């Protein structure tokens, strides 16, 4: 897969990107009786400036991997914003499953693979997502507990356009005014 250039960034609906990935797996989740949950933090902008095709590709790989390792329970996609400067922030996307988990010695091996600038192809999903997260200027990580599940996360910088910043300021002002009206 050839990654697109930084110039392919554009304002995209984060919800549309995530929901298109979820839709691709809906039948598989339903047939396995696994619940697929998507939660987005209140402060995450609805529109982000990012290469959405790479974001969707990585998310699709992680959701598919979580489905593969979850026999019962749920897969959770959780997105939150790590505040940065006014124009540059990071979103963190967690994909958690209630699968079997990963033994600590295997987990250390996977973590080392993810730190490698040229990850081996043996773990295709993680190698692909590691490269994609790095291409977007982000990082990827993993944590796991036997019999409780695994979370793979990646964070990527997002740029907020002037219109996005104005919308965020307006949303903040509405909250402040609402709180003042209550008091």
C-alpha angles and dihedrals in degrees: 000000000000114000118228122243126263087254088071089076114117139156106283135175106250091202092053091050094049095041092052089056092047091050090056091060101035096104093048092050092047093049092050092044090235117145117231112205128187120194126175124192117248092241095052109110116241090225123043133182105236144114095273096189091062091042091051092046093054093044091049091053093049095045090048090049091050091051091051091055099041118084096169136358125041150311116219126201107197122181125186137166124244103204116235129158121330092269103028124054136146131239119209118209117197122191109192129180135188092225130129096289128224127277113247096246091052090044091055089051091051092047091052090049090053091052091053111102088220105036116203118255093234090093095044098178095048094040090052094047092045090055092044094049090049091048089056089050095255143110137241132212143170139212128180143175123200112252091006105068145246136280121202114188136183131186126203133182117249127196120221115217121216091261091050092050091048091051091049091050090049091050090050092049092050090053092049093048091047091051091048090050091054093050 
